[in-house]
Amino acid sequence: MTVQLDVDGRLGRFIQSLARRPRFQSTAGRVMPAVDRFVNRISRGRFVVSHFLVPTLVLTTTGAKSGLPRETPLATLVDGDSWYVVGSNFGGDKHPAWSGNLLKHPDATVSFGGRTVPVRARLLDAEEKASVWPRLLKVWPTYDAYVERSGRDLRVFRLEPR
């Protein structure tokens, strides 16, 4: 059974207000991925702390430069047997490394709900992104604030089972 907080509830709104602050970006961007990776590892892929607020998967990519596996916990929009992920980087001014990894090596794996699935990533074009963006904002309304703060066009990928 998965417990998830309501992002529109009082606690969800409080955490979103924190997530809009630049200090959150620098702190959460370092701390939460490490905590989620650790908890995911010891729970054998069944759990990540961030999943209490938003649906969260752990994406394993191949490093664009190193060629080594890289694990990244990410908020996700589940769509049937596929997932959407946003390269928000907590509103940082650069695209996250995992998104560059997917551009170079689109084959990856997703750990979600206790199972691991091989996936192929596809960067959405502008029309596809505009179509799915309202659904992504329902998962994490703070994405709009991240766009404003970063000044970037956030990359959105669809991860489909191979």
PyMOL commands that set and color helices and strands:
alter all, ss='L'
color gray80, all
select helices_A, chain A and resi 10-19+22-42+49-52+89-91+97-104+126-139+143-150
alter helices_A, ss='H'
color red, helices_A
select strands_A, chain A and resi 56-62+69-75+77-79+82-86+107-112+115-123+156-161
alter strands_A, ss='S'
color yellow, strands_A
deselect
rebuild
show_as cartoon
